[in-house]
Amino acid sequence: MRTTRTLVILACLVGASLASATSAAWAAGGLTFIGMTPCRIVDTRLTSGFAGTYGPPALTPAPAFRTFQITDFTVGTPIQCGIPDNALAIQANFTVTNTATNGDLRVYPAAASAPLASLVNWETGQTIANSTSVGLGDVGGGHKGITVQADVSATDLIVDLLGYYVQTPIQIVVSDRGFDTTLPVVIGTLAGDLTAFGSTHTKGRLVARWNGPGTGFIFDCTAGSTGTLDLFDVTAATVVVSMTRLCTAVGMGLQLSDTFDLPSGARNYQVRVHSDVPGTNRVNWGSVKLQLFE
């Protein structure tokens, strides 16, 4: 389940300010957990079907250790678990089996130092598991992973991913209404350096509700019409990102634009809407937000 904290501000935050018809609401900070169907990414048993780093042989005792790439495409796993490179940590279940003697397992982010505390402790011949959240570290190529170390005893290892954590986006509420014109109408402006919110915020996207036809909506659009929402960079005189939707009962609800790279430096932005049906098309978009994330 995703959690969001919302702050309402009146003027400015870290060098950027929002001016629109509505108050500026921000959701910021922390990590968001994204759960998933359990996905096996490591199995060192001989008949597991895993290969390369992710498969046999069994872990050998320290000082040996093994590093697993977790994000992006994993070579040697029967299926792809699909952890994105912007993941900062994972939730996983670690199982040891075929243990040679008493021993323990330590788990930590790749490229980090091994912790003093162990995650799993076992006796000879025991199969035992433990679940934990562990941060991800750099494994090269823009990818991330973890390192494991078995102490004293050799053991087979099975790792099942249960979910991952990403940075909770900063969320700017631009507007809760739309407009009935074919010409672009500015519903909010944003001035400043979007990258100033933190070095980890390098991406952005527009999020909005697309309202379809019908009497159950506060603002209705005309069936068969289209509406466009875009983010316009006034400084560069270019559209950064846009999305257009057809007004039908299919596909109503929350819409996400493509992600875009945040330009660095001071900019003036406009969030604009326009419709192809003037006068009769009262609104296309509602609850328009701009999200900033890693």
Helices and strands as residue ranges (DSSP letters): E 6-9, E 12-13, E 16-20, E 24-27, E 31-43, G 52-54, E 66-69, E 89-97, E 103-109, E 120-122, E 128-135, E 137-140, E 143-151, E 156-167, E 170-175, E 185-192, G 194-197, E 203-210, E 226-233, E 238-246, E 253-256, E 260-261, E 267-275, E 285-293
